[in-house]
Structure formats: C-alpha cells, structure tokens
Amino acid sequence: MRKYITFALIGLIVTTIIFAQGPELAPTAAKDVAAQPKPENPPATPQLTTEDVGAFLDGIVPQQLERENIAGATLVVVKDGKVLYTRGYGYSDVEKKAPVLPESTLFRPGSISKLFTWTAVMQQYEQGKIDLDKDVNEYLDFKIPEAFGKPITMKNLLTHTPGFEEQIKDLFSKDLNPNLGNYVKTHIPARVYPPGDNPAYSNYGTALAGYIVERVSGKPFAEYVNDNIFKPLGMTNSTFSQPLPENLAAQMSKGYRLGSDAPVDFEVVTAFPAGSLSSCATDMAKFMMAHLQNGKAGDAMILKPETAKLMYERLLPQDPSMNSMAHGFYEESRNGLRIIGHGGDTIAFHSDLHLLHEKNLGFFISYNSGGKGEASVRSMIWESFLDRYFPFTKQPGDSANAKEEAQSIAGNYESSRRSETSFLNMASLLGEATVTPTEDGKIMVSAFNEPSGVPKKWERVAPMTFRDVNGQDRLLFKPNSEGKMRMLLGYPFMTFERVGIGRNSKLMLPALVISLIIMGLTLLLTPVAWIVRRRFGQKLELDGTARWLRRGVWVVFLLDLICVIGLAALLIYGLSHIELFSDAATYKFHIFQIIGIVGAIGTVLVIYNAVKAWLGGYYRIWGKLLATVLVFACFGFLWFAIASNLLIPRMTY
C-alpha cells in the first residue's frame, strides 16, 4: 500500500485480519452500466430464466477461474422458493481432477456462518430465552469487564457495535476440537468504543453470541444448529463440526491460495460460531429460501414470520441515508434494490450470499481459492448478474460545494476494525486510508482501488456524500459525538476515523524508514570508515568514554533493527502459517519485543553520546551533526514503536 516504504511488507498483516472470517472491506465494483455509451435502442432486459442464467454464468465464471488462477467454484441461484440454477465449476481436488458438484461438494463459507449463529439467536429470542436489550453478562458464566458505563447487549453483538478491538490470536487452530467456552473466557478483547457507538467487525462478538446460544439452549452449538436449522431444512450436507464427520469428510473440497498451489490444511476455526460452517451449494439454497420466505421453507419453519421480518429490519444505523446492519445480516443495496446478505473468507475459501426479498431471489457463490487477488472476483460476478437482470441508471452527481467539502475531509483515516492495545496496532497504521481532494472537486481514497490498481475517484452526490465515479458505492463523512470526522462505508460493519498528526502514517512511516536507513548505514559504514582511516594512517582520537559510547550507539541501532525486522518477518510468516498467532508461539514475538524495549531504553545512551560530541573537543562540526542525526533516528523508531504499541508484550492480540 505504501510503495515507497520497504517496511510496508508488515502491512500484509491486514490481510490476516480481513481473512479471519471477515467480509471484504470494499468490493471492487464491476464497471457501472451508467458509464457505458447508451445505444439509441437499448436491448430489452434479459429474462431471469434457468436457460438465460445458465448461459450467462457459464460464459463468465470459467473464464474468471482461469484468469484468476482459482481451482473451483460453486454457486446457486434461487427464485420463488425453487432452485433456479446451480452449478459447480473447476475442481474440488486439482491433483485428482475431481469436479465440483453443487449437490455434495462441501465448501467453507467463512463468515456466512454468522448468519446461522444470528438465526439461532433469533430462535432463542422467539422462545423468550434471550432479551436483545439485556446485558449479555446475565447469560454468561464469566463477566465481560465494565467499560464506558454501558453494558453490551445482544443488539450490539448483532450489529458489531459492542466496541471490541480486533483480535486474531488463536482464531485458527491446530486443535481439531476447539473449546468455545474456554476461547471466549480467555480471549476477551479490550473495549475501545462505547457500545452502539461505532461498528467494528468482531469475530469474538459472534463467538460470544454462539456461546450464549449454548448456555440458554443447553446444547453444544454445533449440535444446536444441526437440530434446529440443518435438520428442519433438510441440509444433510452441512455441519459446524470440526473435524468433519466421517460421512462428510470425503465430500470436502480442497482449499488453495492459488489453484496451481498445493492445497492448504483443513482450517480449524476456534471461534467456530463465527466461521466454521462446511456446506454445499444446494444446502445453502435451502437456507436462503427459508429466509426469503420469512423463516419457512416447504413444511419446515425455522423462525416465525414476525421474528424473521424483525431479523431483516435495519438496526442501529449510523446514518439514515447509508446501508445499515440488520439483525446479523447487513445491507448491501445496489441497482435501486434493497439487498441483505453476508460475505465470508478463510485463508482459502471466499464466498458471498445475497438476498433480495422484493424479488424473492437469493444468490450464493463460493470459491475454493484466493486467486491472484487482482480483483474482487465474487463481487464482480454478483454485480454483473444484477446489471444484467436489474439494470440501473445512476443519477448525476451534485457538484455544489464539492471542492470545499473535499478539502474539509482530506486526511488519513484508520479503520474501526483494529487492534488498539497490542503490537498488532501497527497494522492499522499501515492500513490507513488517505483521502485526497482532486482539482475538480472529487476525492481519491487510497484504500479503494480500481481493477487497474489506481485509486478510485469519488464524486459528490449530496452533502458530505461521495459516490464512486465508475460504480455505485458511496462514502459519507460525518463527525462523531466528539467532533472527529468519520468515513461511513457502503458496508456497515466498520467505519474509518480521521487521525491526528501523532498517528498520521504519511508522516510516521517515512520517518521510520529514514530512521532505519540511518541505523543500517551507520552499522554498515562504520567498518568501512575504520578501514579507510587505517589505510591512510588516520586515527580518531577519542577518550575511553566516547569510544564506549560509540559502541553503545551501534548496539542500540542493532537492537532496534532486529526488533523491527524480526517482528516483520514473524508477521509475514504468520500469513502462511496461521498457527503462529497462538500461545505456543507468543514467546517468539516477546523475544523481539524485549529486544526492542532494550533498544528503546538505549535511546538515552544515544542522546548522551550527542551531548558528549558537542561538549567534547574531539569531534569536528560534521561529527557533532552526525551524532545529532543519530538521536533523531532513534526518535523515528520510538515514534512508531509507541504509536503502534510495538513494545507492549500483551498475551492477547
């Protein structure tokens, strides 16, 4: 994201935070139909038939798999209580050339699992066992610590507004039988926002809701979902169990980073109500049809109509004009249609589920590979589908006061979904979104790119509201209760908040890189300078204290470099070895943090060296200036280390 910064490789940790059962931040829109030249006689809208949908999807999905290096995909479209079209594409096992079968091949829909958890919550609400407005501590056998003078309610969990910071430790596990109760009791995130104030997507919050379902129902979560959702709907090829039951294990698709890579291991999700579902396309069709028909599918009923309708209602919206969380579903409206759904990602699998109640239409797609990552492949298929069958013409923008508003919102913004109190706070620094005004009153936001890789442009369409020039996504800028500017997204489970100069990565990261370069060059050139002086018979006249101070400076620089490079290497390695983020490997992070703490304390020695250089008589002016520059190099490291909590050896992160 920061091409001019070598150290920005650490920014890959943002990917870890996102793939951990989180929907994509801002899907890249397919090219908007309004941007295309309008023919004099536009063609009639194609009919939504099995034949046309099949021809359309069969024409684009296989090309997509080949282009993006994806092994396989499964999808299903439902309409009016029936499967309109379903198909498997590519391979579930590349080595064996095993095809994807939509009726039986299992995929891992990631965070779409949450919709089953929220459905279970609403079932318990319907039975009077859960009050959506009650303090969740009343349902627990442990206590979420007090904060902000307000309790966390189930409504907060449903809308991702409990105020928890992001936490990824132990989210994935090598343990094939994770203990949900132990996880929620030992991994309580810090609370960084008042409940209901700011959405910040939380896997822990969903796991906590799943644990509450266990407690009030008296059944283990996977068993509860099986008995109360899967069995009634006839979802015989679906499970939350880990490892997979013996009768389903052979049906599981392999998962890949690239279709040409070796498969990854079966991904065990510790917070399993947030993302451990394994299911096939036709089973997902049954779940969608139940929710499209207000809780009823055929003779089965998983929710009463009034409960189901409540579940789809907007809940705690950040602004009336923007998409809102419903009771677990989130709005993602496009093409003039209200759409609710959910996305999901694991390391290998990437999925989307969309419901259009007014059209009685559902769409589910899942890929078993991440692919090249050059575009949001699942979103492009869905948006192309919408554009074909529900074409939409954008209204023109409103340029009034555009330049003034663009200038007023410029700056750096950090995601509400972040780790605030641990060393992973560095990810939010490296993932900041920069809002930049253009000369014509538009804005660019560095976090959101076109398929070509260049930042999208956004035009003003209403007061403090900007729309993607080539799409429909919108951004709304709105101060919070403290007057700090927030950027609301089309996806309502997180926001971005403008940062002050103390956490501005546009200043901090260049300062850090310059500091590390100075430290590295000092260590590299010191022996060179010694060789040159020896070659020409020159000798640096230093007293014993000055000589030891110089050596101390070298040690401090070495410690600082080891700290930064070591933590960066661990984080990058962790992207492909997720078990690194666990208790078993915490000591590795702590080793480099302790090294960094010693280096940070050593800044005092570097300052003393500069004082001696100016007061002593053995350095010329250039030596004195160099000693001062070395102090500022330490300050650059300290600025980043303190701002990102790099040196806080917390056990949870």
VENVENFEN-V586728 format. One record per residue. N is the residue number from 1. RES is the residue in one small letter. PSI is psi in whole degrees, 0 to 359 (999 if undefined). OMEGA is omega in whole degrees, 0 to 359 (* if undefined). NEAR is the number of other ideal C-beta (glycine too) atoms within 8 Angstrom. Layout:
BEGIN
N RES PSI OMEGA NEAR
N RES PSI OMEGA NEAR
END
This chain:
BEGIN
1 m 327 176 8
2 r 94 188 9
3 k 335 184 5
4 y 6 185 5
5 i 113 179 10
6 t 319 184 5
7 f 349 184 11
8 a 356 173 11
9 l 332 178 8
10 i 335 180 13
11 g 345 176 11
12 l 340 179 10
13 i 335 176 15
14 v 324 178 10
15 t 319 179 8
16 t 315 182 14
17 i 322 183 15
18 i 319 185 10
19 f 342 183 10
20 a 69 179 12
21 q 29 180 16
22 g 138 174 12
23 p 160 181 12
24 e 146 185 10
25 l 308 182 9
26 a 92 184 10
27 p 141 178 9
28 t 122 184 12
29 a 143 169 12
30 a 155 185 10
31 k 126 188 8
32 d 140 182 13
33 v 333 181 9
34 a 339 180 7
35 a 351 181 7
36 q 149 175 7
37 p 138 182 3
38 k 119 175 5
39 p 156 181 6
40 e 321 179 3
41 n 86 183 4
42 p 144 181 4
43 p 154 178 5
44 a 149 179 3
45 t 129 179 8
46 p 150 178 8
47 q 142 180 5
48 l 78 180 9
49 t 163 178 7
50 t 318 183 7
51 e 314 183 6
52 d 318 178 10
53 v 317 179 12
54 g 314 180 10
55 a 320 181 8
56 f 308 183 11
57 l 321 179 13
58 d 340 179 9
59 g 338 185 8
60 i 327 184 10
61 v 313 179 13
62 p 322 177 10
63 q 320 180 8
64 q 315 180 12
65 l 316 181 14
66 e 316 182 7
67 r 320 186 6
68 e 1 181 12
69 n 57 179 10
70 i 135 185 17
71 a 313 185 12
72 g 166 179 17
73 a 156 174 14
74 t 143 181 17
75 l 159 176 16
76 v 141 175 16
77 v 129 177 12
78 v 147 181 14
79 k 130 176 11
80 d 42 175 4
81 g 13 179 9
82 k 158 173 7
83 v 117 179 9
84 l 318 180 10
85 y 138 174 10
86 t 148 184 13
87 r 145 169 11
88 g 143 182 14
89 y 145 175 11
90 g 212 189 13
91 y 142 170 12
92 s 339 176 13
93 d 105 186 10
94 v 316 183 11
95 e 319 182 4
96 k 357 183 6
97 k 35 180 7
98 a 126 183 6
99 p 160 172 10
100 v 125 179 14
101 l 115 186 9
102 p 336 181 14
103 e 345 186 9
104 s 336 183 8
105 t 125 182 16
106 l 135 172 13
107 f 167 179 14
108 r 99 185 15
109 p 6 175 15
110 g 234 187 15
111 s 351 171 15
112 i 339 173 14
113 s 327 183 17
114 k 328 181 15
115 l 329 176 13
116 f 322 176 13
117 t 315 181 17
118 w 326 175 15
119 t 318 177 14
120 a 319 177 16
121 v 315 182 16
122 m 330 173 15
123 q 317 179 12
124 q 328 173 13
125 y 316 181 13
126 e 326 180 9
127 q 1 178 6
128 g 12 182 4
129 k 344 177 7
130 i 130 172 11
131 d 120 185 6
132 l 342 183 10
133 d 6 183 6
134 k 151 176 10
135 d 124 182 7
136 v 340 178 14
137 n 336 181 9
138 e 346 180 6
139 y 0 188 9
140 l 158 173 12
141 d 20 170 4
142 f 182 186 6
143 k 131 168 5
144 i 124 185 10
145 p 149 178 6
146 e 147 175 3
147 a 143 174 8
148 f 9 178 8
149 g 16 181 4
150 k 138 178 8
151 p 158 172 7
152 i 131 179 12
153 t 169 177 12
154 m 328 176 15
155 k 324 177 13
156 n 318 179 13
157 l 319 180 16
158 l 332 184 14
159 t 9 181 12
160 h 36 178 13
161 t 32 174 15
162 p 344 180 11
163 g 13 180 15
164 f 146 170 13
165 e 165 178 12
166 e 142 178 13
167 q 129 182 13
168 i 350 182 11
169 k 130 178 11
170 d 17 178 10
171 l 320 171 14
172 f 151 188 12
173 s 156 170 11
174 k 347 179 6
175 d 119 183 7
176 l 352 179 7
177 n 69 182 6
178 p 146 181 12
179 n 111 185 6
180 l 315 181 14
181 g 316 179 9
182 n 321 181 7
183 y 310 185 13
184 v 336 180 14
185 k 330 186 8
186 t 359 183 6
187 h 35 182 11
188 i 118 180 9
189 p 158 172 11
190 a 150 177 7
191 r 119 186 12
192 v 352 175 9
193 y 151 172 11
194 p 144 179 8
195 p 135 179 13
196 g 355 186 9
197 d 313 190 9
198 n 120 179 11
199 p 135 177 13
200 a 102 188 18
201 y 130 189 11
202 s 111 172 13
203 n 323 179 15
204 y 317 181 14
205 g 320 178 12
206 t 320 177 15
207 a 320 179 15
208 l 318 178 13
209 a 319 178 15
210 g 322 178 15
211 y 323 177 14
212 i 321 175 15
213 v 317 176 15
214 e 313 187 14
215 r 317 185 10
216 v 336 180 10
217 s 337 182 10
218 g 14 180 5
219 k 146 170 8
220 p 146 189 6
221 f 311 183 16
222 a 322 179 11
223 e 320 179 8
224 y 311 181 13
225 v 321 179 13
226 n 316 184 11
227 d 329 190 8
228 n 351 177 10
229 i 305 184 13
230 f 307 184 12
231 k 312 179 9
232 p 326 182 9
233 l 356 181 13
234 g 30 179 7
235 m 77 187 12
236 t 348 180 6
237 n 39 182 12
238 s 144 179 10
239 t 151 169 12
240 f 356 186 14
241 s 144 176 8
242 q 121 0 12
243 p 173 181 8
244 l 145 173 12
245 p 152 185 7
246 e 324 183 5
247 n 348 180 4
248 l 343 188 12
249 a 320 183 9
250 a 345 182 4
251 q 355 185 9
252 m 128 174 11
253 s 145 168 12
254 k 154 176 10
255 g 143 186 14
256 y 152 167 16
257 r 305 169 9
258 l 149 180 11
259 g 335 180 14
260 s 356 180 5
261 d 169 169 8
262 a 150 181 4
263 p 153 175 10
264 v 164 177 9
265 d 158 173 4
266 f 129 188 8
267 e 114 180 13
268 v 119 182 13
269 v 117 181 15
270 t 315 177 11
271 a 64 197 15
272 f 334 174 16
273 p 343 181 17
274 a 348 184 16
275 g 24 185 16
276 s 4 183 14
277 l 138 167 13
278 s 129 185 12
279 s 166 176 12
280 c 169 186 16
281 a 316 184 16
282 t 331 173 12
283 d 319 178 14
284 m 329 176 14
285 a 319 180 14
286 k 320 178 12
287 f 316 179 13
288 m 317 181 14
289 m 323 177 13
290 a 318 181 14
291 h 335 175 14
292 l 339 182 13
293 q 34 174 10
294 n 46 173 9
295 g 0 185 12
296 k 133 175 10
297 a 111 185 10
298 g 232 179 4
299 d 356 183 2
300 a 144 176 10
301 m 119 179 7
302 i 343 175 13
303 l 146 170 14
304 k 149 182 8
305 p 319 182 9
306 e 327 177 6
307 t 316 180 13
308 a 315 180 13
309 k 322 176 9
310 l 320 182 9
311 m 330 183 14
312 y 355 182 11
313 e 151 175 8
314 r 140 183 7
315 l 124 178 11
316 l 54 180 9
317 p 146 177 10
318 q 332 177 10
319 d 141 182 8
320 p 333 185 4
321 s 355 184 6
322 m 162 175 12
323 n 150 184 9
324 s 158 165 12
325 m 141 165 18
326 a 207 179 13
327 h 69 180 15
328 g 314 170 14
329 f 159 170 14
330 y 147 177 14
331 e 144 177 13
332 e 42 191 11
333 s 139 180 7
334 r 162 175 10
335 n 35 178 9
336 g 11 183 5
337 l 141 172 11
338 r 122 181 8
339 i 134 171 11
340 i 153 182 12
341 g 204 179 11
342 h 149 173 13
343 g 170 179 13
344 g 143 179 17
345 d 137 162 15
346 t 195 177 14
347 i 319 187 11
348 a 323 189 13
349 f 143 184 16
350 h 123 195 12
351 s 160 175 17
352 d 145 174 15
353 l 131 184 15
354 h 138 177 12
355 l 131 174 13
356 l 96 184 11
357 h 322 183 9
358 e 342 177 6
359 k 359 184 8
360 n 48 188 10
361 l 137 174 11
362 g 149 184 16
363 f 126 177 13
364 f 134 176 15
365 i 142 179 12
366 s 140 179 15
367 y 146 179 14
368 n 16 178 17
369 s 149 175 17
370 g 329 182 11
371 g 191 184 12
372 k 339 180 6
373 g 19 182 5
374 e 343 179 6
375 a 160 177 8
376 s 90 191 8
377 v 318 183 12
378 r 322 180 13
379 s 324 181 13
380 m 323 177 12
381 i 313 182 14
382 w 314 182 12
383 e 325 175 12
384 s 322 177 10
385 f 313 179 11
386 l 315 182 12
387 d 330 181 13
388 r 315 188 10
389 y 344 178 9
390 f 64 185 11
391 p 152 189 9
392 f 137 177 12
393 t 124 180 6
394 k 148 171 8
395 q 150 180 5
396 p 156 179 4
397 g 173 179 8
398 d 106 186 8
399 s 1 181 7
400 a 128 179 5
401 n 20 184 7
402 a 314 183 12
403 k 317 181 8
404 e 316 180 7
405 e 321 179 12
406 a 319 178 14
407 q 324 185 8
408 s 339 183 6
409 i 0 181 13
410 a 149 177 9
411 g 189 179 10
412 n 138 183 13
413 y 140 176 14
414 e 150 185 13
415 s 144 174 12
416 s 337 178 11
417 r 89 184 11
418 r 163 173 14
419 s 114 187 14
420 e 328 192 8
421 t 355 183 10
422 s 180 181 11
423 f 343 177 15
424 l 357 173 11
425 n 338 178 15
426 m 332 181 13
427 a 323 180 14
428 s 327 176 11
429 l 314 183 15
430 l 344 180 15
431 g 15 179 13
432 e 145 177 14
433 a 127 180 14
434 t 122 177 10
435 v 119 185 13
436 t 122 176 10
437 p 149 173 11
438 t 168 184 10
439 e 335 183 4
440 d 16 175 4
441 g 4 176 11
442 k 176 175 14
443 i 158 170 13
444 m 143 180 11
445 v 118 190 14
446 s 336 184 10
447 a 343 187 10
448 f 114 186 11
449 n 155 169 10
450 e 164 176 9
451 p 335 179 7
452 s 347 180 5
453 g 349 179 5
454 v 150 180 6
455 p 142 175 10
456 k 155 171 13
457 k 144 183 11
458 w 133 181 12
459 e 150 180 12
460 r 133 178 15
461 v 346 179 10
462 a 169 180 7
463 p 121 178 5
464 m 22 181 8
465 t 129 183 12
466 f 140 182 12
467 r 143 176 14
468 d 124 182 13
469 v 323 183 10
470 n 19 182 10
471 g 200 184 11
472 q 349 181 11
473 d 143 181 12
474 r 154 174 11
475 l 135 176 13
476 l 131 180 12
477 f 125 188 12
478 k 126 179 10
479 p 147 174 7
480 n 187 184 11
481 s 340 179 4
482 e 4 179 5
483 g 2 179 5
484 k 133 185 8
485 m 132 175 12
486 r 148 175 13
487 m 112 178 16
488 l 137 184 12
489 l 170 174 12
490 g 339 177 10
491 y 116 197 11
492 p 15 183 15
493 f 6 176 11
494 m 162 176 14
495 t 175 170 13
496 f 144 183 13
497 e 134 183 13
498 r 138 182 12
499 v 156 176 11
500 g 184 185 6
501 i 331 182 5
502 g 339 180 6
503 r 22 181 11
504 n 111 185 12
505 s 337 178 11
506 k 335 177 9
507 l 317 188 8
508 m 315 185 13
509 l 316 173 15
510 p 322 178 10
511 a 319 179 11
512 l 313 182 14
513 v 317 178 12
514 i 319 179 10
515 s 314 181 14
516 l 325 177 14
517 i 316 179 8
518 i 316 180 11
519 m 315 181 13
520 g 316 180 10
521 l 323 179 8
522 t 315 181 13
523 l 325 181 11
524 l 321 186 8
525 l 344 180 8
526 t 311 177 9
527 p 330 177 7
528 v 315 180 8
529 a 322 179 8
530 w 318 180 8
531 i 318 180 8
532 v 314 180 9
533 r 319 180 11
534 r 321 181 7
535 r 322 183 6
536 f 12 173 6
537 g 24 178 6
538 q 151 181 6
539 k 133 179 5
540 l 114 183 6
541 e 104 180 4
542 l 145 174 8
543 d 174 185 7
544 g 320 181 6
545 t 314 181 7
546 a 322 181 13
547 r 316 180 9
548 w 329 176 8
549 l 317 178 12
550 r 316 179 10
551 r 324 177 8
552 g 321 177 12
553 v 317 179 13
554 w 319 180 11
555 v 317 179 9
556 v 314 180 14
557 f 319 180 15
558 l 318 179 9
559 l 317 179 13
560 d 317 180 15
561 l 318 179 12
562 i 319 180 11
563 c 308 184 16
564 v 311 182 12
565 i 321 180 8
566 g 313 179 11
567 l 320 178 15
568 a 316 181 11
569 a 318 179 8
570 l 316 182 12
571 l 319 179 12
572 i 318 177 11
573 y 323 181 9
574 g 338 179 12
575 l 329 180 11
576 s 356 178 6
577 h 77 190 7
578 i 339 179 12
579 e 347 178 10
580 l 327 181 10
581 f 71 183 13
582 s 171 178 11
583 d 325 184 7
584 a 335 183 5
585 a 4 182 10
586 t 324 182 10
587 y 330 180 6
588 k 318 176 9
589 f 320 183 12
590 h 327 179 9
591 i 311 181 9
592 f 330 176 13
593 q 319 178 15
594 i 319 176 9
595 i 317 179 12
596 g 323 179 16
597 i 316 178 9
598 v 319 178 9
599 g 320 180 15
600 a 317 177 12
601 i 326 180 7
602 g 349 176 13
603 t 328 178 13
604 v 319 180 7
605 l 322 179 11
606 v 321 177 14
607 i 316 180 10
608 y 323 177 9
609 n 320 179 15
610 a 320 179 13
611 v 315 179 8
612 k 323 181 11
613 a 321 182 14
614 w 327 183 10
615 l 334 180 5
616 g 169 182 9
617 g 12 187 3
618 y 355 177 8
619 y 138 169 10
620 r 179 185 5
621 i 323 181 6
622 w 326 177 6
623 g 322 178 9
624 k 318 178 12
625 l 322 179 8
626 l 317 179 9
627 a 325 177 13
628 t 318 178 11
629 v 323 180 9
630 l 327 176 15
631 v 315 180 12
632 f 330 175 9
633 a 318 177 14
634 c 322 179 15
635 f 323 178 10
636 g 317 177 13
637 f 315 182 16
638 l 320 180 10
639 w 310 181 11
640 f 317 184 15
641 a 319 181 12
642 i 314 182 9
643 a 328 184 11
644 s 7 182 10
645 n 31 185 12
646 l 331 187 14
647 l 15 178 12
648 i 107 185 9
649 p 64 179 9
650 r 151 178 9
651 m 342 176 6
652 t 142 180 9
653 y 999 * 11
END
